[in-house]
Amino acid sequence: MSTVAEQFSAAAKANFESNLALFTDFTTKAFAGVEKLIDLNLNAAKASLEDSNATTQKLFSAKDPQEFFSLSAALAQPNTEKAIAYGRHFASIASSTQAELAKSAEAQVAETKRKVIEFVDQASKNVPPGAEGAVAFVKSAIGSANAGYEQFAKSTKQAVEALETNVNSAVDQLSQAATKTASRAKK
């Protein structure tokens, strides 16, 4: 039978290794998300440069001011649609990265919770008589901490969902406004 100190030492080592694995997983997923955003921005910049060049050439080919303004209005709609598509793609990358990070964190918290409960149960078998109240207090504190974490996780998830809804709503409103503006410009 091992002592409480040995159990604590083993639990601390396991916790450190678990936290290191979580940090590595978080870092890997965060870098993957950043890499996707960099690719998105590079592709958007390249497409924007090509579009600007083509647009400039078309505008310089206008024979009169009326043709210039009508070309300008016609070319504005695709740019707005591209900006909306970019915003949606950006939001999608951010949302999926956040979901992956949350999933990793939830798994880590569940595993840590299981290990702490297991440790407390093992350690409580070796406590001297009369210390049952202290063990009950520790178990109660762990239960309260877990309940607090679960409420925090629930609130965070609701906030992220609300943010995603607001972003999608703003993009939809921008899209509708751009479509109305483009149809008015064509008239």
Buried (B, 14 or more C-beta within 10 A) or exposed (E): EEEBEEBEEEBEEBBEEBEEEBEEBBEEBEEBBEEBBEEBEEEBEEEBEEBEEEBEEBBEEBEEEEEBEBBBBEBBBEBBBBBBEBBBBBBEBBBBBBEBBBEBBBEBBEBBBEBBBEBBEBBBEEEEEEEEEEBEEBBEEBEEEBEEBEEEBEEEBEEBEEBBEEBBEEBEEBBEEBEEBBEEBEE
